[in-house]
């Protein structure tokens, strides 16, 4: 953070793009200002390509004239319904809008818009740090217009609304999500009155579309330490509105002097552990949701205390409906999160017991190409305050990882398909699809995963024939006469 003088601001915007903006605005006789994130990031000394321009007049007219002035191909997109336009030039995107004032109805976050002054436009901004403007006209080039002392809030690390926060948030409830998102991204503190207004207006978030909310939520997830944002969401009451399954984890129950850990704060620790090692957004989602089945699975056992048996499977079943509600993708990314939530206890169970080849082989088969991400999640899940227990788990995880490598090299189990298929078995035994085919396929798969049979066609066929004989199946044709051809071979 650095408080810049007018001359220093001029130096930072000394480029062909800003020269063209100045010349265009002056030719049109319009007041023109650089606003929003670009101004904020100038003072924070952060790189940014987010260029927003406000003119007192028509933003669309300014955009068209600006694009015509630029050397080289500039693409103009006009959004007449919103009175905005965008110009793309090389790697730059510049958004234009006319200064405006807004009013809202209670049941919608869509404003009634009228032409306004720069003051009107700054009044409608969400936070003081986003309400600063830098003049681009030649006569006042680089002059900062900062009616709400946003520079001081930047210096103090504070998120605050320019006007009454209750009105700001009630008018456009999405601003509450943006409030937490900016706090998480910048590691700023939400000013007290602004924070209190989050709680008073949390229910207003229900009028905001899930599509808009998830954009902000994903930006919180992508921060260096996402836990910061989720703590603020929870403290303010917003989390209970958008992700009640996660908020429900903030519970500690004690019986007969035995208490279970707070699974909400444990989850956030796991999330930060994952974030420190991976920028994979959906691996972070798996970390955030890995224990959401615990409230439904919690039981008291007088002998051992609190248990959460099968919470991973319950959580796995909750994922599709949760993704659908939040408008998260329902494609392979959802299946990936679902898989990791369902499997996240498996490596821990293996590491807590004898690390057998059979258990590792089955884990590799079920996790497939996601095995490395699963192991990262499971290592992040070890948050025990017992340092010796934590050390033992992590040491055993090293053994599991090495066995994964060794077994994959030897048995080629990752994403394997049994070398004898159901079609092969039906052809040999002249059987239609039936229970017996399923039994033989399952027995073969289990035998390979348990290391009883090598993952090879000849050995697999011998196992199938022996198993069929035990089941009393006749073998009118054997695979030895070369009439059994795998489907994959037919396509060669």
N, C-alpha and C positions, 0 to 999 in steps of 0.2 A: 504494500500500500504506500502510495506517495501522493501528497497533495500537490497538484500541478498548477503552475502559473499559466496565464493565458498564452504566453510565448511558448511554453513547453507543450501546451496542447496543440498550438499551431505546428510545431515541429513534428508532432506525432501524426498529424493528418496531412503532412506535406507529401502528397502523392497525386498522380494523374487523375485518379478516381475522384478524390475530394476537390481538386481544382475544377473538374468538370461540373461537380455539384454546385460549387460556388458560382461559376460563370452562368450556369443554367438558371439558378434562382435569381441572380441579379438581372439577367436579361428579361425574365418574366416579371420582375418587380415583386417577388414573393419573399416573405420571411421564411427562412429555411433552417432547420435545426437537426442535429444528430442527437438521437435520444436512446434511452433504454440500455440494453446490455453492453453495447459498444462503449458508451460513456462510462458505465460502471467499471468495465474491465480495463479501460485506460488507466484509471486510478489504482486499480488492483494490480496493474502491470501483468495482466494475463492475456495471452493470445486469444483473438476472437475474430470470427468472420461474420458475426451477427450485426449487420448494418441496417439500422432503422432510421428513417428520415421522416420528420413531420414538417409540413409546410402550412402556412396560414393561407389557405386557398385549396385548389384542386391537386390532390396527390397524384391523380392519374395524368393530368396535364403535365405536371412536373416530370413524371416518369418517362413519358413519351418524348419530351424535349431533351431530357438527359440522355436517353438511349440514342437519339439522333445525333447528339454532339460527340459521342464516344467514337474513337478510332477503332476499327475492327468490328466484328459481328457482335451485336448486343441483342438479346432476346427479351421482349417485353410481354409480360402476362398481366392482363387487366381483370380485376374482380369487381365489376361495376356494382354488384349488389352490396358490396362492403365498402365501396369507395376507396379501394386500395389497388396498388399495382406493384409488380416486382420486375426488376431488371437484372438479368444474368449477363455478366461480362467477365470472360476468362474464369477465374476461380471465385469471383465475387458475386454475392447475391445482395441486392439492395431493395429493401421494402419501403414503399412510399405510402403515406396516408395524409389526408388533410386534417388539421387540428379540429378537434370535435369535443362536444360535451355529450354526456350520456345520462339517461334516466332508465330505471328498471321497474318492471311489475313484479309482484311478489312470487309469482309461480313460474318465472322464467329467468334464466341468466342471459338472455338475449336483450341487449339494450335498445332503447329508442335513441337514435343518433341524430344530432344536429350539428351544423357547422359551428365552430367555436374559435377561441383564441388559444395562444400557447398556454396561458394560465388555466383555461378550461381543460386543456389536454393533460397538463401535469396533474391537475386535481383528480382526474379519473385513473391515474396510474396506480398500480397495486401497492408498491412499496417505495419508500423515500429513496432508496438506492437505485431504483429504476425510474425515478421521476426527474432526474437531472437532464439538462439539455445543453448542448454546445452549439452556439450560433455558427452557421456556415456562410452567411453573407459576408462579403469582403470588408464592409465597414466595421463589422464586429467579429471578425473571424477569430474563433477560439475562445470567445467569451462564454463563461459558464453561467447558466441560469439555474439556480438551485434554491427554490423557495422553501423547501422543507429540510434543508441542511442534510441532504443525503451524503455529502462528503464526510461530515462528522460521524454519521452512522456507519459509513464504511470504515472509518478510522477506529471506531469503537467496536466494530464487529456486531452490529445490531440490525435485526430485521424489524421494521416498523412501518405501519401504514401512514400515508400522508394525512388522511382525514380520519374521522371516527371509524375505528376498525369494525364495529358492529355493522355500520352502513356498508363499508367496503366489502365485507365478507357476505353479508346478506344479499347485496346486489348481485355479486358474482361469486358463488360459493367455491368455484374452482380455485380462487385465489387462496383459499385455506391450504389446499394441497401444494400450491406454488410456494406458500410461506414456509412450509416444512421442507420442501425440496431445496429452496435457496439456503435455508439454514444448514441442511445436510451437505450441500455442495461446497458452501463457503466456510462451513464450521462456525457459523455465526450464532448468536443467542437471539431468541425471539423476545422482543421487548414485552414487559409484563402486561400492559393493557392489551396489546395485540394478542398475546398468548391467551389471556382470559377470554377474549372474544372468540377464539377458536372453539373453546368449549361451549360457549353460549349458542354458537351457530352451527355446531357439528351436524345436527339433523338436516340442515339446509343442503348438505352435500348430496342428499338423496335425489335432488332435482337435476344433478349433473350426470351426463351420460357416462357409462362405464368406460367407453372408448377414451374420453378425455382424462378420466381418473387414472387409467392404467398407464398413460403416457408419463404422468408425473410420478407414479409409483415406480415405474421402471427406471426413471432418472434417479430416484432415491436408491434403488437397488444397485445402480451402476457407480455410486460414489465409492470412495476409497474405504470407508468404514460405514456401511449401510445401517448399522445398529443405531447410530445417532439419530437418523431420521425416523426410525421405527419407534424409538423411545418417545420422541416428540409427538408422533402420531398417536401413540397410546396415552401419553399423559394428557393430551388435549381432548381425547374422546373420539377423534376421527377414526382410529383403527377399528373401534367397535362397529362403526357404520360400514366400512369398506371391507374389513377382513376379520369378522367376529371369531372365526376359527383360530386365528392367531392370538387375539386378545384373550380368548378363553384359557390360554396356557398360563396366564399370570395368576396363579393360584398355588398356595402352599397349605396343605392340610396336615394337621397333626393328630395322631391318635396313639394313646398309650405311650406318649413321649417320643413317638417316631414320626418324623416329617419327611415328605419327599421334597426334592429340589424344585425350585421355581423354573418350570420348563420354558417360560417366556424368555427370561434372561439367559438361560442356557442356549436357547435357539439363536438368540442374537449373537452370542459368543461364537457359536458354530458358523453363523453367517459371516461374521468378520474374519474368522479363520480361513474360510473358503475364499473370501474376497481378497485376502492378502496373497493368495497363490494363483487365482484365476480370474479373468475378466469375462468368463462364460456366463452370460446373463441367466441362462436356464439352469446351470449348475447352482447358481446363487438362489434361484427359486426353489430348487430341490432342498437346499440347506434351510431356507426359511420355512418350508412346509414339512420337513422330515418328521416332526413330532406332532403334527396336528391331530393324529389319531389318539393321543394320550388321554384327553379328557373323557373320551367315550370308552376307553379300555381300562381306566383306573379302578382298581379293586383293593380291598383290604384283606390281607392274609395274616392271621394272628401269629403264624410261625415266622414269616419273613418280612412282614410289614407291607408297605404299599407296592403294588405290582402294576405293570402296564403291558401285560401279555398281548401279543399280536397287534400292538399299536401301529406297527409298520404296515401291516396288511389293511387295517382300517383306514389309515391315512392314504394308502394307495387308492382305495376305492373312492375316497373323497375328492381326489384330484380332478377328474373330468368335470364334475358339476361346478367345482370352484373355478376352473379355467373358463368354463362357459359363462358363468356369471360375471367374471372380471373382464370378459372379452379378450382373454389371452388366446393364443393360437391353439386350435384343437388338432393339429397335425402331429408330425413326428416329435416336435418339441414338447408337446403335452405328454406323449407316450414316454419320452425320455425322462421327464420329471417323475412320472408315475412309476416307472421302473426303478429309479434310484430311491424313491421313498419306500417302495416295497422291499428292496434288497438291502437297505442300509444297515440292518442288524446282522446280516449274514457274515461279513468279514469280522465284525466284532465278536460274534459267537465263535468263529473259527479261531481268532486270536486269543480268546479266553480259555480255549481248550487245546487239545493236541492238534497240531496243524497237519492233518492227514492229506494224502494225495487225492483221495476220493472227494473230500469236502471241497478242496481247491478246484478240482476238475469240474465239479457241478457249478461252483460259483462262476468259473470262467465261461461255461456253457450258457448260463442264464444272463450274465452281464454282457457278453459279447464284446463289441467294440467300445462299450462304455465302461469297461472294467477299471481303467485308470481314473476316470472321473469318480466312480464309486469309491475307490480306495482313498482318493483325496477327501471326499465327503466324510468317510468313516474316520479317517485320521483327525479331521477337524472336529468330529463329534466327541472326541476324548477330551473332556473339559474337567475331569475329576480334580478335586483339590488335594487328593491323595497323590503326591508326587511319585511315590514308588509304584503305585498301581498304574498311573499314567505312563511312567517309563516302561513298565512291563508290557502294556498294550502296544506302545509304539515300537518296541523291540520285536514283538511278535508280528506286527504288521510288516516289518522288514522281511521276516521269514516268509509270510504269506506272499509278499510281492516277488520274492525270489522263486518260490514254488510256482507262481503263476507263469513266470518266464520259462522255467524249466519244463513244466508240463505242456505249455503251448508249443515249445520246440519239439518235444517228444511225441505228443499225441494229436496236435493240430485240432484242439477242441473248440477254440473260439469260433462261434457262429457255424459249428459243424452241422452237416446233414448226414444221418446214418448212411453208410455205404450200401445198405440194402434198403430199398424203399417199399412202401406199401404196395405199389403197382408190381414190383418184382415178386413179392410174396403171393399176391393174387394170381399172377401168371403161372407160377410154379405149382400152386395148390389148386388151381382152377376154382378159385373162390370169388364170390362177389364181395363188395365191401361188407364187413361184418365184424362182430365183437372179437373174433379170433385174430383177425388181422391187427386190430388195435393192441391186443395183448402181446402179440409177437413183436410189434414195433416198439412198444414201451419196454418190453423185456430187453430187447437189443440195445436201446438207448441207455437204459440203466446199467447194463453190463459194460458198455463202453465207458460211461462216466465213472463207474466204480472200478475201472481198471481190470475187470475180469477178462474182457476181450479187447484186443488192439483195434484201433480205428482203421481197419483194413477190410477189403471186400471179401477175400477168401475166408478169413477167420470169422467175419460176421455171418457169412452164409452157413458155415458149419454150426455156429451157435444157433441160428434160426432153425436149421434142420433138426438139431438135437432137441430144442425146445418144442418144436412141432410134434416130434415123436412122443415126448412126455405128455403132450396134450391129446394124443391119440389121432393126430391128423395124418391122412394118407399123403404120400408124396409121389404122384403119378409121373412127375417130370422133375429131374434134378437140374440144378444149375450147371452141372459139370458138362452137359452136352452143348454148351455155348448158345443155347436158344434164348437165354435170359439176357436181354440187353437193357442197360440203364437208359432212362429217358435222356439223360445228358449226352450219352454216347450216340443216340439216334440223330442228334443235331450236329454231329461232327462233319 
